[in-house]
Amino acid sequence: MYHIVVALPMLLAMVEGPDRLPAYMLLYYIVFLSRCVPALPMLLAIVEGPDRHPADEGSQEVLRGKLCLLEADSAEVNALFTELSARLVTINSEENVIFVAFKTFEEIWKFTTYYTMGFLGQCMENLLLDQDFWLSSMDQKNVGIEISIQEDTLNLMYKGILMQEGNSLTLYSFLKCCYGSQGNMDAHQQAELKRKIEEILQEGKEKVPCATVMTNGTLEDHSESSKTTLPSGPHFTVHPVEEGTTTNQEKLLPFLSFLGGSDYKPDFGTLYGQTPELLLATFNGHSDDIDELVAYLGIARETARKKRLHWSQSRLCLLLGKLCAGSSKFSQARVYFEEALSIPREGFTDMLMLANIYVNLAGIYLMQQNTEKYFALSERIAALLMGIPDCVSTVEKDSEVLKFILKKAVLAHNKMAEARACFLLAKLHWRRGEGADAVPFLERLLVLSAEPAGVQSVRPSHGYLSLGRLYSQLSLPHLCVSSARRATMHPSARLADCLNGMGLVLENTARLYGIRKQEDTIPAQVALYLSRSLSFTGELAGVGGNGDHTLSQALTLCLSQLFQKHGKLGRAVRSMHTLIDNHCASSSSSGATSSPERISALVWLAWLHICDSQPEVSLDVLDSVLASMPEHCTTPQEGLVHNMRGVALRCMGDLRRAAESYQAAIYVANWAVAQGNLGLLCLKAGAKGLAERHLTEAVELFSELGGEEHEVNFITVLLELGQHCVNQRLLERGKIYFEWALLMAIKSNHLDSQLSATRRLCHLYGAVCSDEAQCIIYKEHQLAILATRGDRGQEGEVLETISQLYLSLGTERCVRSALDYTKRSLGIFIDLGRKEKEAYAWLQAGKIYQMLGQTELVDLYVQVAQDVGLSTGDTHFILQLLEAAGDVFFNLNQEREKAVCFYRDRALPIAVRTSSTEARLRLSNKLVELLLQLKLYGEAVEFAQAALDISVTLGNRLNERVAFHRLATLYHCLGQFELAEHYYLKTLSLCPTPLEFDEETLYYVRVYQTLGDIIFYDLKDPYDAAGYYHLALAAAMDLGNKKSQLQLCTRLATIYHNFLVDRELSLFFYQKARAFASDLNHLLAAFPSLCGPTHPKPSQLG
């Protein structure tokens, strides 16, 4: 992985120093290269271990799958990179690369800073990895996402953006303020500056006890300390005095005495920090005229000068200078400030006064454009600020001096001075409440402190925590959580840092995950903070007795519940055992065995054992808790224990004892939960009436309760009672309970309960009382819930179901809606890489286009489905898909011959190769049917014979009979009448006897009539034909089918009259035919609607 070391000093080195480039070469270099770097590639990889080696290929494949999802829906990743001051260009999931671009120098500078601080990888983990990752990573140390960026590419983008913005020219104007000796310092000057700064720092430590130098402090510490050194100051009275009189000296003596002394006093800080307006309010007895106050202080100054009260004179000059500057009398103010500096003194220990004089005088020099004196004085201010952090209050209204210090430190490559300047600027903006302005300086300070031999002006864990708070205020949730994580995991972290970091994560959960995870009020990331916090209390390592027991129990319970929520039951049980062994054991030895905290911990442990399929262990725990309670105890905790015992016993299958425990819980507390559990137990035991009574009582009790903590149990009872009603065919009641449960779940915003209720309603309207429209409504709601949860796999499947429901409605509008839902599911399956689902979705879309009559698109969608199916390499699936593709064309009214290719040339060879007998039989039957309709009788015989052979092998009599019938039909069409007669007779021989259904008798009628037609018309054998017609007539008479009897009697009358010359039989069948014709005429006259293309009109009969 590359490490980025590109910063402002490197850019300055291109135009400064012995190796600087000529200006025209620099411009050419920037312009040429900036056009070649449109985007920056970020290579992502899952790494593990202390050496951060790439993880196994399976982990990398998971990462690719996540990136593939972001390719289709990039809203979240766009929001993240906007937060990181970058712009998403594209995502290449195959290569695990994300391309980003920048438009301004500020954007690329911020992005580089985040990368250097290690925030990029952590932000991508928050975006890409599931919640379970955070729990799994607790076992696997140093597992996460690592970002690799090419340093050369980033450097070129730096230069290109500088050229586009014109900052390469602005750079020189920046250097003007540091020109000459400030800008080009040789090694001797740098060493001398460093020596002077160190001397000043040392002097400040020795001489100024009130302004301690904190090299490992906090922003809040300084802010609070400065506030404590500026209490509400004293107030003075202005007396009318005359210059040069003795009375004047006596009246001014207390004031001058207050201002005397070389040491700093807290009251002086108030005077130094006041504006001219506040100074006016400090002095009473004047007419709010600043000139009157200036005159009074001028007399006091002159008196102090004559009495050689040097410290009083200096402080009066400072006050006079501030008042004059407030009246825009800058020249007079400059005279006072310079006088304050020129007064001879044996030493200068009031550093805050000196800093105030310097800052005010520097401001006047800058206003009067006296740059030489301004820079000279700025050096002194810089030394003071670098040595004494509390002096930063003197530049609170103007941070230019601190920025000047920062520029000099950058140019001198002095990382210690740069870190100090960044700390002071961050502290200054923090004091002002300018969080956004403090962020870049605090970021740079943390970057410098992380470098080898970096100077820590602030404790890193506290610095990251402060930065996280600022990010939270600026609505940058990913950066906030990353900062909190760095703060918690840093070696300098303390317990308070871990707890505060956890607070930041919880505050930003909603913004970090949005609506998609709205139910996860406690994200899995919190496990890291809980575990780290427990390590400080000594509980995680099994060291007990020294930490805060209450805090440890709360942290352990939260951690255990988090493990349980995400299915890590073993870890949840171990954490609770650690808590009980370390803390509850001491309580037990002191006799407090039944404390509420211990009981709560043991009951939760028992529940975990039940969830972990260990009801016996849970029962032992609960029995021990019950035994430790006083006799005849009727507290709610006893009811809770009895209820839990009932749950454990029910899991063990001991329904009788479970019912006793539930009844005991009801007797103690009459809990709705116990009533509900007893109702569910009765359902399991088959006592439906008793179950309904207890469940109804539970519903009544739940309805009277307030608060959200009972809503999930209430919803569960409603769903079970509703299902019971549905099973009893009380559909309306069941529907009411289901809808009630759904409304409760929507009100409580509990997505799992909403999903359960919606699924019950979908099943009710889909399978129990069919109502496609209602089913679609609830499926749509289910779809919205799944989209909110981010469960795209189930979302795609629900889209498939909704598409089928719309197809079942049959209207053109519904068919088009089905197409839309199919395409949406197709997009999801493509994103998820679920090839089988994707192939069927392509096929379904083609089928719907066929229903809409857009046959030109059917070929395209079927071909894509085939290509996707072949890419899976699953032979069984490919066989099923090819058969389904053939079915699409088989069901077309036109171009049905295209199905032959799929059945015969593609699917059937695979079925033969894989010895899939059932598939061969299906395909052979479909080919026979299709070829028969296409009148390709010769080709169809082969597949009909194959179907017959397979049916015989399988012993499937029905398929065997169908195969014989089709062979007979084919040979009939081919003119091979003897074979046709043979196979028809084989078909009839396989029919069941005796006949059970009218359809079977009708089949006999048609087959015997067909045989008679073959013998009579094709083989010209009227005698045998008459035999088959007699058999057909017998079956028709048994069926009572007069139409068939009419046809058969007519045929027999004709044969006996013309061929067999039996006039008696001929007359008999003729009269029978006349009777059937008369009956049919009367019937059709009564029901004329029956006269259609398949029914002759009455006039046509007889």
C-alpha positions, -999 to 999 in steps of 0.1 A, spaced: 0 0 0 13 34 -9 17 61 18 9 97 8 34 123 18 21 151 -5 17 184 13 20 221 9 58 221 17 64 197 -12 45 220 -36 65 250 -24 97 231 -29 89 231 -66 92 269 -67 117 274 -38 150 260 -29 181 249 -48 162 223 -69 134 245 -80 120 242 -115 119 272 -139 84 287 -140 77 278 -176 88 242 -170 66 240 -139 36 253 -158 42 229 -187 46 200 -162 14 208 -145 -7 214 -176 5 183 -194 1 159 -166 -32 173 -153 -49 163 -185 -39 127 -181 -54 119 -147 -92 122 -149 -99 100 -118 -81 84 -89 -84 46 -85 -90 33 -49 -81 -4 -46 -101 -21 -18 -91 -54 -1 -101 -74 29 -71 -77 52 -64 -95 84 -37 -101 110 -12 -77 125 7 -75 92 -25 -67 73 -22 -94 48 -50 -100 22 -77 -123 35 -88 -155 17 -105 -154 -17 -139 -160 -2 -137 -128 17 -126 -109 -14 -155 -124 -33 -179 -111 -6 -164 -76 -10 -168 -79 -48 -205 -88 -43 -210 -57 -21 -194 -35 -46 -216 -50 -73 -246 -39 -54 -233 -4 -51 -228 -3 -89 -265 -6 -94 -276 16 -65 -248 42 -58 -268 66 -36 -252 55 -4 -216 55 -18 -223 89 -34 -233 102 0 -202 88 16 -178 103 -9 -195 136 -7 -188 134 30 -152 126 22 -149 156 -2 -146 134 -33 -168 127 -63 -177 91 -73 -168 84 -110 -175 47 -113 -171 13 -95 -154 -17 -110 -166 -46 -88 -146 -72 -107 -113 -55 -98 -124 -42 -64 -117 -6 -75 -136 26 -69 -127 57 -91 -131 91 -75 -124 126 -88 -119 161 -73 -127 196 -85 -109 218 -60 -76 218 -41 -96 218 -9 -114 186 -18 -82 167 -26 -65 180 5 -93 169 28 -95 135 11 -57 130 15 -60 139 52 -88 114 57 -67 87 40 -36 95 60 -57 94 93 -70 59 83 -106 71 80 -112 58 44 -110 22 52 -132 25 83 -158 45 63 -159 18 37 -163 -8 64 -193 10 77 -208 12 42 -199 -23 28 -198 -47 57 -228 -63 74 -235 -58 111 -223 -93 119 -188 -83 107 -183 -62 138 -190 -91 161 -169 -116 141 -140 -91 139 -138 -92 177 -124 -128 174 -102 -120 144 -80 -91 153 -71 -65 127 -97 -76 102 -111 -49 79 -109 -31 46 -77 -15 35 -76 12 8 -46 15 -15 -40 47 -35 -13 53 -60 9 82 -47 20 92 -82 -15 95 -95 -26 116 -65 4 139 -70 -5 145 -106 -40 153 -96 -27 178 -70 -8 196 -97 -36 195 -122 -61 210 -98 -36 237 -87 -32 246 -123 -70 247 -130 -76 269 -99 -47 292 -106 -33 286 -71 2 281 -86 2 319 -91 -15 326 -58 13 307 -42 36 337 -48 13 361 -31 13 338 -1 51 338 -1 51 376 0 41 376 36 70 353 44 96 368 19 133 372 25 146 358 57 112 344 66 107 325 35 142 312 27 158 302 60 192 285 59 201 257 83 218 280 108 187 302 110 164 272 115 186 259 143 187 294 159 149 297 157 145 263 173 169 271 201 151 304 209 117 288 209 129 261 233 145 287 256 112 306 256 92 275 264 116 266 292 114 302 306 76 300 304 76 268 324 98 282 351 85 317 355 48 316 349 32 291 372 -4 303 363 1 295 326 13 259 325 24 244 292 3 214 284 19 190 259 -6 162 265 -38 181 274 -72 185 259 -91 212 241 -117 213 268 -91 215 295 -76 246 281 -109 261 273 -122 255 308 -89 267 324 -90 299 304 -126 305 315 -116 300 351 -88 326 348 -113 352 336 -137 357 365 -160 387 368 -134 415 373 -133 444 398 -150 477 394 -135 511 400 -149 546 407 -137 576 387 -131 605 411 -127 641 398 -90 648 402 -66 676 392 -32 669 379 -3 677 402 -23 680 435 -18 659 467 -55 650 467 -50 635 433 -23 612 446 -44 601 476 -75 593 455 -54 574 429 -34 554 454 -58 524 458 -61 521 420 -24 523 415 -18 498 443 -42 474 426 -23 477 393 11 473 409 31 442 412 51 422 387 31 390 391 -1 381 372 -34 382 390 -67 367 379 -83 402 380 -58 415 355 -70 389 330 -104 404 331 -91 439 324 -68 427 296 -95 408 278 -122 436 279 -132 456 250 -133 494 252 -171 493 259 -166 468 288 -138 490 302 -162 519 303 -186 497 323 -158 487 347 -152 523 358 -181 540 375 -186 577 382 -182 590 346 -207 601 320 -201 572 297 -177 594 278 -146 576 267 -126 608 266 -134 615 303 -122 580 312 -90 585 291 -83 617 309 -87 601 343 -64 572 333 -39 597 318 -36 615 351 -32 581 368 -5 572 343 14 604 349 12 599 387 25 564 384 54 576 362 64 603 387 63 578 416 82 553 394 54 527 398 65 509 366 40 481 366 11 503 373 23 527 345 26 497 321 -9 484 328 -24 519 325 -6 524 292 -22 491 280 -57 503 291 -52 537 275 -40 522 243 -71 499 241 -94 529 248 -77 550 221 -78 522 196 -115 518 203 -119 555 195 -99 550 162 -70 571 176 -45 546 164 -14 568 165 -21 578 201 -28 541 210 5 531 193 23 557 215 8 542 247 16 506 237 52 514 228 56 533 261 43 502 279 71 482 263 98 508 269 93 512 306 124 498 324 116 468 346 137 442 364 118 414 348 86 405 330 65 378 346 30 390 336 31 372 302 -6 378 296 -1 415 297 29 413 274 10 392 250 -19 418 250 5 447 243 21 428 215 -11 417 199 -27 452 200 4 469 188 8 444 160 -27 451 149 -20 488 147 13 482 128 -6 461 103 -34 488 99 -8 515 94 10 492 69 42 491 89 51 456 78 87 457 91 76 463 126 46 440 122 67 410 113 93 418 140 66 419 166 48 389 152 80 369 160 77 378 196 39 371 197 46 337 181 72 329 208 48 338 236 19 318 221 41 288 214 54 288 250 23 298 269 -10 284 256 -32 305 278 -20 336 259 -41 324 230 -70 344 245 -51 376 235 -56 367 198 -92 355 201 -105 382 178 -78 379 152 -61 346 144 -38 360 117 -8 359 140 -13 322 146 -17 316 109 15 334 104 32 311 129 17 281 110 31 293 77 65 299 91 65 264 107 55 248 74 82 266 55 108 258 81 97 221 80 94 223 118 68 196 127 69 205 164 61 241 157 35 232 131 18 209 156 18 236 183 4 262 159 -24 238 148 -32 230 184 -34 267 193 -56 275 162 -79 246 170 -82 257 206 -89 293 195 -117 283 171 -130 259 197 -132 287 223 -151 308 197 -175 281 190 -164 278 154 -163 241 151 -160 240 113 -129 262 114 -113 241 141 -116 208 122 -88 212 97 -63 223 124 -73 194 146 -70 170 117 -35 182 109 -25 181 145 -36 144 147 -18 136 115 14 151 129 11 134 162 8 100 144 40 104 125 72 88 138 86 109 167 55 131 164 48 157 190 16 151 210 2 185 219 -31 167 227 -38 132 239 -46 114 206 -76 95 220 -91 128 232 -82 146 200 -100 120 179 -130 122 203 -131 160 200 -128 157 162 -157 132 162 -179 156 181 -171 183 155 -179 159 127 -212 151 144 -221 188 146 -213 191 109 -235 161 100 -207 139 89 -218 106 104 -192 83 87 -163 105 97 -178 109 132 -180 71 138 -145 66 124 -131 92 147 -149 76 177 -135 43 167 -99 56 165 -103 73 198 -116 42 215 -90 18 200 -60 41 206 -36 30 233 -41 63 250 -78 58 254 -94 58 288 -128 45 301 -144 79 296 -132 80 260 -147 46 252 -181 56 267 -181 89 249 -171 73 217 -200 48 221 -223 78 227 -212 93 194 -219 61 175 -254 59 190 -261 96 182 -252 91 146 -268 57 140 -299 71 123 -278 93 100 -253 66 93 -278 39 83 -308 60 74 -342 45 71 -327 12 58 -316 2 94 -341 23 114 -349 -7 137 -312 -13 147 -312 13 174 -280 -3 188 -257 -11 159 -232 -40 161 -203 -16 161 -212 -8 197 -198 -42 207 -162 -29 201 -168 0 225 -185 -22 251 -157 -47 250 -131 -20 252 -149 -4 281 -151 -37 300 -114 -42 296 -109 -10 316 -132 -23 344 -112 -56 345 -142 -77 336 -135 -89 302 -102 -105 313 -118 -121 343 -103 -97 368 -130 -88 394 -135 -68 424 -118 -36 413 -141 -21 388 -175 -4 391 -199 -33 395 -229 -14 384 -212 -1 353 -197 -35 345 -231 -52 348 -248 -27 325 -220 -30 299 -220 -68 300 -258 -70 297 -257 -47 267 -229 -67 251 -247 -100 258 -280 -86 243 -261 -75 213 -246 -109 208 -280 -125 212 -296 -102 187 -271 -112 161 -272 -149 168 -239 -152 187 -255 -171 215 -223 -188 227 -206 -155 232 -236 -140 249 -237 -169 274 -199 -166 281 -201 -129 287 -229 -134 312 -210 -162 330 -181 -139 333 -202 -113 349 -219 -137 373 -186 -154 383 -168 -122 389 -195 -100 406 -225 -120 416 -202 -145 434 -191 -118 458 -227 -108 464 -236 -144 471 -208 -148 497 -220 -117 515 -255 -131 518 -272 -109 491 -281 -139 470 -315 -126 459 -305 -90 449 -325 -77 420 -294 -72 399 -283 -108 404 -318 -121 396 -320 -100 365 -286 -114 353 -296 -150 361 -329 -147 343 -313 -132 312 -287 -161 314 -316 -186 316 -332 -170 285 -299 -172 266 -297 -210 274 -333 -214 261 -324 -196 229 -293 -218 226 -315 -250 228 -303 -258 264 -336 -257 283 -323 -281 310 -295 -257 319 -320 -228 319 -343 -247 342 -315 -253 367 -306 -216 368 -343 -206 373 -348 -232 400 -318 -218 419 -332 -183 416 -366 -194 428 -350 -213 457 -331 -181 468 -363 -161 470 -382 -157 504 -412 -180 508 -446 -167 499 -428 -140 478 -452 -125 453 -430 -99 436 -431 -94 398 -396 -110 397 -411 -142 410 -438 -141 383 -410 -135 357 -391 -166 370 -422 -188 369 -430 -176 334 -394 -184 323 -397 -219 339 -428 -225 318 -409 -216 286 -380 -239 295 -403 -268 304 -423 -264 272 -391 -266 252 -383 -298 271 -417 -312 262 -430 -313 298 -463 -296 290 -480 -304 324 -453 -288 345 -450 -259 320 -487 -252 324 -483 -252 362 -455 -227 360 -475 -204 337 -505 -207 360 -482 -198 390 -470 -167 370 -505 -157 363 -514 -161 400 -485 -140 411 -486 -112 386 -515 -119 362 -491 -111 334 -504 -108 298 -472 -126 287 -480 -156 310 -516 -157 297 -502 -157 261 -477 -184 268 -503 -206 285 -525 -201 254 -497 -211 231 -490 -242 253 -527 -252 250 -525 -249 213 -495 -272 212 -514 -297 234 -544 -296 211 -568 -279 237 -581 -254 211 -609 -240 232 -587 -234 262 -560 -219 240 -585 -194 225 -597 -184 260 -562 -177 273 -551 -159 242 -582 -137 243 -575 -129 279 -539 -120 270 -551 -97 242 -574 -80 268 -546 -75 292 -522 -63 266 -548 -38 254 -548 -22 288 -510 -18 290 -492 13 280 -456 17 269 -438 3 239 -419 -25 258 -450 -48 255 -458 -42 219 -438 -71 204 -453 -97 227 -488 -82 220 -482 -85 183 -471 -122 187 -503 -130 206 -524 -113 180 -508 -133 152 -511 -166 170 -548 -159 178 -554 -149 143 -538 -181 129 -559 -201 153 -591 -185 140 -580 -191 104 -574 -228 112 -609 -229 126 -622 -213 94 -632 -182 113 -616 -162 85 -631 -127 93 -619 -129 129 -585 -141 118 -582 -113 93 -591 -87 120 -564 -101 144 -538 -101 116 -546 -65 106 -546 -54 142 -511 -69 146 -500 -51 115 -513 -18 127 -495 -23 160 -463 -32 143 -465 -1 120 -472 21 151 -442 7 170 -421 8 138 -410 -28 144 -401 -41 110 -398 -78 119 -434 -78 133 -446 -59 103 -431 -86 81 -446 -114 101 -481 -99 100 -479 -90 63 -468 -126 54 -498 -140 74 -522 -117 55 -506 -126 21 -510 -163 29 -546 -156 40 -555 -139 7 -533 -160 -15 -540 -196 -3 -570 -196 21 -595 -172 7 -582 -162 -27 -582 -125 -34 -555 -115 -58 -561 -77 -54 -558 -78 -16 -528 -101 -19 -511 -76 -41 -517 -48 -17 -500 -67 12 -473 -80 -10 -465 -44 -19 -463 -35 18 -440 -65 23 -419 -53 -6 -416 -18 11 -405 -34 44 -378 -56 27 -365 -26 8 -362 -7 41 -343 -36 57 -320 -38 26 -329 -75 21 -326 -74 -17 -327 -112 -21 -362 -115 -6 -372 -83 -23 -365 -99 -57 -385 -130 -48 -415 -109 -36 -413 -90 -69 -416 -123 -87 -447 -132 -67 -463 -99 -74 -457 -103 -111 -474 -137 -110 -504 -122 -92 -508 -95 -118 -506 -122 -145 -534 -141 -129 -557 -111 -132 -554 -114 -170 -560 -78 -182 -536 -61 -205 -529 -34 -178 -521 -61 -153 -499 -79 -177 -479 -47 -183 -476 -43 -145 -464 -79 -143 -437 -70 -168 -425 -40 -148 -422 -61 -116 -404 -88 -135 -379 -63 -148 -374 -49 -113 -367 -84 -99 -344 -90 -129 -323 -60 -119 -320 -72 -83 -310 -107 -93 -283 -93 -117 -270 -71 -89 -269 -100 -65 -252 -123 -90 -280 -149 -86 -277 -164 -121 -304 -190 -119 -330 -164 -107 -317 -140 -133 -321 -165 -161 -357 -173 -151 -365 -136 -149 -353 -131 -184 -374 -160 -195 -405 -147 -176 -401 -113 -193 -400 -130 -227 -431 -149 -219 -449 -117 -209 -438 -100 -241 -454 -130 -259 -486 -125 -240 -485 -88 -250 -481 -98 -287 -446 -83 -289 -431 -115 -304 -401 -97 -318 -387 -93 -283 -394 -129 -272 -364 -143 -291 -341 -117 -275 -351 -124 -239 -351 -161 -244 -316 -160 -259 -303 -139 -230 -319 -163 -205 -302 -192 -223 -268 -175 -222 -271 -167 -185 -282 -203 -177 -252 -217 -196 -229 -195 -176 -239 -212 -144 -224 -246 -155 -251 -264 -136 -263 -291 -160 -295 -299 -142 -305 -262 -141 -295 -257 -178 -318 -287 -187 -347 -272 -168 -341 -237 -183 -339 -250 -219 -372 -269 -214 -388 -238 -200 -375 -218 -230 -390 -243 -253 -423 -240 -235 -424 -202 -242 -424 -209 -280 -446 -240 -276 -474 -218 -261 -472 -193 -290 -498 -192 -316 -472 -186 -343 -436 -198 -348 -442 -228 -326 -415 -247 -346 -389 -227 -326 -397 -249 -296 -384 -280 -315 -349 -266 -314 -349 -262 -276 -366 -296 -270 -348 -318 -295 -315 -302 -302 -306 -287 -268 -325 -301 -239 -330 -337 -250 -292 -344 -255 -285 -331 -220 -313 -353 -205 -298 -383 -223 -263 -375 -211 -274 -370 -175 -297 -401 -176 -326 -379 -165 -354 -403 -174 -383 -381 -162 -370 -352 -183 -365 -374 -214 -401 -386 -210 -415 -350 -207 -394 -338 -236 -404 -368 -258 -441 -362 -251 -438 -325 -259 -419 -332 -291 -446 -357 -302 -473 -332 -295 -455 -304 -313 -444 -324 -343 -479 -338 -346 -493 -303 -348 -467 -293 -373 -477 -324 -393 -441 -338 -392 -455 -373 -385 -424 -393 -395 -401 -374 -371 -427 -377 -343 -428 -415 -345 -392 -417 -331 -400 -397 -300 -434 -414 -295 -416 -448 -295 -390 -434 -271 -418 -421 -248 -434 -456 -249 -401 -473 -240 -394 -450 -211 -430 -453 -198 -427 -491 -199 -394 -490 -181 -408 -467 -154 -440 -488 -151 -461 -457 -155 -494 -471 -170 -509 -437 -177 -479 -425 -197 -477 -458 -214 -513 -455 -226 -507 -420 -238 -477 -432 -258 -497 -460 -274 -525 -435 -283 -500 -411 -299 -483 -438 -318 -517 -450 -331 -526 -414 -341 -492 -410 -359 -495 -442 -378 -531 -433 -387 -518 -400 -401 -490 -418 -420 -515 -442 -436 -503 -473 -418 -538 -483 -407 -530 -518 -395 -504 -504 -371 -528 -477 -361 -554 -503 -353 -529 -523 -333 -518 -494 -311 -554 -482 -306 -563 -517 -293 -531 -516 -271 -543 -483 -257 -577 -497 -249 -562 -528 -233 -544 -505 -207 -576 -487 -197 -587 -495 -161 -616 -518 -156 -643 -513 -144 -646 -477 -156 -649 -451 -128 -654 -418 -146 -675 -406 -175 -643 -393 -192 -630 -429 -195 -663 -440 -211 -662 -411 -235 -626 -421 -244 -639 -456 -253 -666 -441 -275 -641 -420 -294 -614 -447 -299 -639 -473 -310 -655 -448 -334 -620 -439 -348 -613 -476 -352 -646 -481 -371 -637 -451 -394 -603 -466 -401 -617 -500 -410 -647 -487 -429 -632 -458 -449 -595 -468 -451 -594 -506 -451 -629 -510 -467 -640 -537 -443 -676 -529 -434 -681 -560 -414 -653 -553 -389 -662 -516 -390 -697 -525 -379 -682 -544 -349 -662 -513 -337 -692 -491 -342 -713 -515 -321 -687 -513 -293 -687 -475 -296 -725 -474 -295 -726 -495 -264 -702 -471 -246 -722 -441 -258 -754 -457 -245 -737 -463 -212 -726 -427 -211 -760 -414 -223 -744 -393 -250 -772 -389 -275 -751 -370 -300 -726 -398 -303 -755 -423 -304 -770 -404 -333 -738 -404 -353 -731 -441 -346 -767 -452 -354 -765 -433 -387 -732 -451 -396 -746 -485 -387 -778 -479 -406 -757 -469 -437 -735 -500 -434 -764 -524 -429 -784 -509 -458 -757 -506 -484 -730 -531 -475 -742 -559 -453 -777 -558 -468 -796 -564 -436 -828 -544 -440 -841 -552 -406 -810 -539 -387 -808 -510 -411 -844 -500 -403 -838 -504 -366 -807 -482 -365 -824 -456 -388 -854 -454 -365 -831 -450 -335 -812 -422 -353 -845 -405 -360 -855 -407 -324 -821 -392 -312 -824 -364 -338 -859 -355 -326 -847 -354 -290 -818 -332 -299 -841 -309 -319 -863 -303 -289 -833 -297 -266 -817 -272 -289 -850 -254 -295 -853 -250 -258 -817 -238 -254 -808 -220 -287 -776 -206 -271 -762 -241 -274 -762 -238 -312 -727 -229 -321 -700 -239 -344 -698 -273 -327 -735 -279 -324 -758 -284 -354 -789 -263 -356 -823 -280 -352 -830 -278 -390 -798 -297 -397 -808 -327 -376 -828 -356 -391 
